[in-house]
Amino acid sequence: MKKWLKNKPLRRQLFSLTSPIFVETLLIMLLGATDVVMLSRYSDDTVAAVGVVNQLLNLVFILYGITTLGTSVLCAQYLGARQKNNVMQTIGVSITVNLVVGLAVSAGLYLLAPQLLGLMGLSDELIGRGKTYMQIVAGFSFIQAVAMTMSSVLRSHNKAYYPMYVTLLMNILNIAGNYLLIFGKWGFPALGAPGAAVSTAVCRFIALLLLGYILFKKVVPQFTLSCLRPFPWDKVKNLMIIGLPAAGEQVSYNLSQVVITYFSVLIGTAALTARTYAMNIVMFSYVFSIALGQGAAISIGHLVGADRDNAAFSVEKYSINLSVLISVLISILTALVGTNIFKMLSANPDVIKIGAVVLYIDIVLEIGRAVNITSVNSLNAAGDVFYPFITGIIVMWGVATLCAYILGVWWGWGLAGIWLAMALDENIRAVIFERRWKSRKWQSKAFARRKA
């Protein structure tokens, strides 16, 4: 198989999917980064507290991703196999499940916010700064659960530009809302972190309304609730078969990151603050990988459903080469200007020094991360969902988490040691997942194939 994808129609399809997903993903990341940057003008301690809250919320969004990931894979394969009734049933089931789960989880997080922040080792002062923010954002997180499902369906139908436009509007509104509610402009109260939370929650609700209108009026107007009678429990089963291990790999990663965040708390507030800033900076190094991985997954799902495995194999290889190239170039550029970036965010010399070192280590980390994002998305899209899950648990906890404690806390290397452990984890998993894809064992895992 050639190194680069030569099929021009496939390449055009991949970029037509990737381009809007890239912009949307970048905008979503900017949404969180905007809160951090604007709160940095408020206080470093508030940034540290919000950083821990966002780490916990990432776990919640991965939980919602159980059905979202399953929806993306099933819709792509059913569309490739031209099984439209199954597509409609999958959409209905996914939205229903995520709404029910989202409401239950949102209520639990609202009630348990102080206890969860306490488990993360935050001081009473930092808990006070993060509690209200978490209760607002987490309490309305069910909105994001349903919105994620709708965006996933639109992407699987090659309509990724709709979520992109909605997210752009969401960002504009969020910046305006943050300006008014964090700093108390134009007669609004100066709420600090709670103001950022209110702004985020309102913007997500507006986005949900727009996505719902687009999905059911523009893309699948033929959808009716009758497709859920009798209720298609087989679709729930397939969603769980795909979603649980696929999301489980992400849950494992984020749980590992929660523990690593706790290690940062042990090192000190300066390390925790530097980690929060660094996480928001380095995400721009892998945003293209996320977009390309998701675009490749949709394309591979269509191709596997259409029984075109050789084309799917080529799409993955092309995507990984391009993903690594872009991610490494961006991470090198980020490291070169890292000190100046941190000086814009913090006046604390310890935070600046720690953060600048971490960005250079991150160059190595991004090589493995770019491969992992694409290969895991590709394996999931082909139906090979258990292998990334099992491998991820073993390596993430055995390498990233364990070595983060040894290097960062025990040996006293601080945040630099933690980043070295994460870089080692990403690159080991990258080698393992690529070997799996090249073995072609995923070819027997498809949920739908086009009938001859």
N, C-alpha and C positions, 0 to 999 in steps of 0.2 A: 504494500500500500504506500502510495507516495506521501511525502511529508506534508505537502500543502494541498489543500482542497482545490481540484481543478474544475469541478462542476460549477459553472458560473451561475446557473439558476439557483442551485443550493446556496451558493455564497451570497447571492443577492437576498434570498429569503432569510438567511441567517442575520445579515446586517439590517434588513427591514424589521426584524424582531429585536435585535440587540440595541439599535440606536435609540428608540423610545424608552426601552427598559433602562438603558444607561442613564438617560436624562432623568427618568422617574426615580431611579435608585439614588442618583446624586442629589436630587431634590429632597428625598426622604431623609438622607443623611444630613443634608443641610438643615432640615427641620430640627433635628436634635442638636446639631452643632450650633445653630442660631441661639437656642436656649442657653447653651454653655457659654458662648461668646458674650451674649448680652448679660448673663448673670455674673461673668467675670468682672464686669464693671460694678457689680453690686458687692461681691465678697468672694474670696478664695474658699472660705469655709462652706459657703453655700454651694459652690461648684463641686466641692468634694462630696457633700451630702447628696446632691442631685445625681452625681456620677454613680454612686452606689445604688440609688433608686433605679436609675436607667439600666444598670446591670441586672437587677431583679426583674424589671419589666421586660427585658429581652427574653428571659425565660418564659414569661407569659405569652409573648408573641410567638415563640417557638411552639408552645402548647397549641395555640390556635392554628399553627402551621400544620398540625397533624392532618386535618381534613383539607387544608389549602393545598398542601403538597400532593395529597392523593387526588384532589380535584384536577390539578394541572396535568398529572400523568395520565389519569383516566380519560379526561376530555381530549387530550392530544392523541392518544391511541385510538379512542373511539372515532374521532374525526378522521384520522388517517384510514381507519377501517370502514368509514362511511356508515356508522351506526348512530344516527341522529337521535333516536328515541333514548338510547342509553346516555347520550350527552345531556338531554333534558333532565333525566332522572338524577344524574350525577350532580347537576347544578342545584336542583331542589333539595336533595339530601344534604349536600355540603353546607348550604346556607342555613338550613334548619339546625343541623348539628352544631355549627359554630355559634349560632345565636344562643342556643340553650347552654352550651358550655361557657360561652362568654359571660352570660348573665351570672352564672354560678361563681365563676372565678372572680369577676369584678366585685361581687359582694364580699367574698372571702378576703380579698386583698384590702378592701376599704376597712374592714373590721380589724384586720390583723397587722396593719401597717406599722405601728410602733414596735410590736414584737418582732417582726421580720427585720426591721432596721437594727434592733437590738442584737439579734442573732449575728448580724454582720460585724459586730464589735464597735459600732459607732458610739461616741460619747453622747451624753444626754443633750448637750448643746447641738451636736450635729443631727441627732434624731429630731429635735425640735425644728431644725431648718428643713429637714427632708420629709417629715410626716405629712404635712398638708399637701405638698406637691405630689407625693405618692398616692394619697387618698383620692385626689382629684383625677389624676391621669389614669391610675389603675381602676378607680371606680367606674370610669366610662370606657374602659378598654374593650368592652363588648362591641362597641361601635367599630373599633379597628378590626375585630375578629370577622365581622360580616364584610367590611370593606376589603379586607385581604382576600376573601373568597371571591368577591366580585371582580377584583383586579386580576386574579388568577384565571378566571373564566375568560375574561376579555383577551388576555395574552394568548391563551390556548387557541382562541379564534383568530389569531393574527391581528388583533386590534389593540396592540400595546400602546399606541399613541393616545388612546382615550385616558387611561390611568395617568399617563405623563402630563396631559393638560390639566387634569384635576389636581395632581400633586403640585404643579406650578402655581395654580391659584391658591392652594392650601398654604404654600410657603409665603406667598405675598401677604396673605391675611394673617399668618402667624407672626411675621416680622412686625406688622402694624400692631397686632394685639400685644405682643411682647413690649413694644415701645410704650404703649399706653398703660399697661398693667404692671410691668416691673418697676418702671420709674415714675409712674403717676403723672403722666402728661395729659394736657387738655382737660383737666378737672377730674380725671380718673384717680382712684386711690393707688398709692405706691405699695404694691403687694409683694414685691420680690419674687421668690420662687413660686409661691401660689399663683401669682399673676401669670407666669409662664405656663403653668399647668392649665389654668382656665383657658388661655389662648389656644393651647394645643388641643384641648378637648373640644372646644367649639369648632375649630378648623376641621377636625376629624369628622364631626357630625355633618358639616356642610359637604365634605368630600363623599361621605356615605350616600347622601341624598343624590348627588350628581352621578355617582357610579351606578346607583340603582336605576335612575332614569335612563342612562345610556344603555345599560345591559338589557333591560326589559322592553325598552321602546325602540332601540336602534339595532341591537345585535341579535337578540333572541326573542323577538316579539311573539313568536309562536309558543313561547313557554306558558303553560297553564298548570294549575295545581292538580289537575286531573292525572298528570303523569306520576303523581305520588300516591295514586290509588289503584290497587292496593299498595301499601308502602313498600318500596323496593329495598328490603333488608339486605339483598345481595350486594347492592351498591354501598351500603354502610360497611359491609364486611370487606369489600375490596378497598374502600377508602382507608379502613383501619389497617389492612394488610400492607398497603403502601405507606400510609401516613405514619403509623406508629414507629416502625423502624427508621423511616426517613427523617421524621421529626425527632426521633430518639437520638439520632446522631448529633443533631443540633442541640437538643436538650443536654446531652452529655457534655458537649463543648461549652455551653453557657454555664452549666453547673460547675464545670472545671474553672471557668473564668470567675464565677462568684467566689469560689474558694481562693483563687489566686488574688482576687480583690481583697479578701480578708487578710492574706499575707501582706498585701500592701498597707493595710491598716496597721498591722503589727510593726512594719518598718517605720511608719510615721506619717503625719499629715502631709508633709512635703512630698513624699513618695506617692501617696494616694492622689493628691492634687495633680502631680505630674502625670500619673497614669491616666487620670480622667482627661486631661488635655491631650495627651499622646494618643489615646484611643480615638479621639475625635479628629486628630490630625491624620493619622495613618490610614483611616478608612478611605481617604481619597486615593490612596495607592491601590486599593483593591476594588474600588467601585466598578471599574470597567470589567474586572474579572467576574463580579457578581452578575452584571448585565449580560456578559457574553455567556456565562454558565447557564443562566436562565433561558437565554435565546437558544443556545445549543440544545438544552433539554427539551424545549418545545419542538424544535426541528427534529431531534432524534425520536421523540415520541411519535410524531407524524410518520416518520420513515419506518420505525419499527412496526407501527400499526399497518402500514402499507406493505410490509414484508420486504423492506429494502435495507437489509442489515449492513451491507458493504458501504452504502452511502452514509449510514449512521456512523460507522467506524471512522470514515474520513472526516466527517463534521467534527467529531470529538478531537481528533489529532490537530486539525487546523485551528480549532478554538484554543487549545492549550498552548500552542506555539505563540499565537497572537497575545493571549492573556498574560503569559510570562513576560514577554517583551515589553508590553505597555506598563505592567505593574512595577517591574524593576526600574524602568526609566523614571517613573513618577516618584518612586521611593528614594532613588538617588537624588533627584532634584529637591525633594522634601528635606532630606538629611542635610544637604548643603546650605539650605536657608533656615534650618531648624532653630538655631539660636535666636534669630530675628523673630521667628514666629512666636516662640515662647516669651520673648520680651514684650510682644504686643499683648499677650494674654495675662502675664503675671509680673509683678515687681519683685517677687521673692527670688533671690539669686540661687537658692538651693533647688527650687522648682525648675528654673531655667537650665541649670547645669545638668540635673538628672534627665530632664526631657530631651536635651540635645544629644546626649550619649545614646539614649534609647532609640532615637530615630536612625542612627547609623546601624545599630544591630538589626533594626527592622528591615533593612535591605535584604538580608539573608532570609528573614522570615517570609517576606512577600513572594519569594520564589516558590516555596512550598505551598503557601496559601493559594496562589494563582492556580497551581496544578490541582490542589484539593477541591477548590470550588467547582472547577469545570468537570473533573472526573466524577465527583460524587453526584452532581446534577445529572451527568450523562448516565451513570449506573442506575440512578433512581428512575430516570425517564424510560430506560429499557426494561424496568421491572426488577432489577437486581438490587433490592432494597436492604436485605439483611446483612450482606457483606460489609458495606460501609458502616452500618450501625455497630456491629460486633467489633470490627477493627477499630473504629473510633473510640469506643469505650476503653478498650485495652490500652491503646497508645496514648490517648489524651490524659488518662489518669496515671498510667505507668510512667509517662515521660514528662508531659507538661506540668501536671500538678505536683508530682513527687519532686521533680528536679527544680521546680520553682521554689519549693520550700528549702531544699538543700542548698541551692545556689544563692537564693535571695535572702533567706532568713538565717539558716544555720551557718553558712559560710560568710554571711555578711556582705554579699555583693550588691544587696539592695535591688532596686528596680531593674538595673542592668542584668542582674542574674536571673530575674524572673523573665525578662525578655529573651534571654539566651535559651532558657528552657522551652519557651513557646516556639522559638525558631526551630529548635531540634525536633519538637513534636510535629510541626507542620511539614518539615522535609521528610521525616520518616514515613508519615502517612502518605505523602505524595508518591513516594516510590512504590509503596504497597498498592495503592489504588490504580496506578498506571499499569502495574503488572496484571492486575485483575482485568482491566479493560482489554489489554492485549491478548489475554487468554481466551476472549470471546465467550466466556461462560454465561454472559448475560443474554446471549441469543436465545436461550431456552426459557427465559423468564417473562415474556410478554403476556399482557392480560387480554390483548385483542389483536387479531390479524385479519387483514382483508381476505375475504373468500375469493377464490379464483373464479 
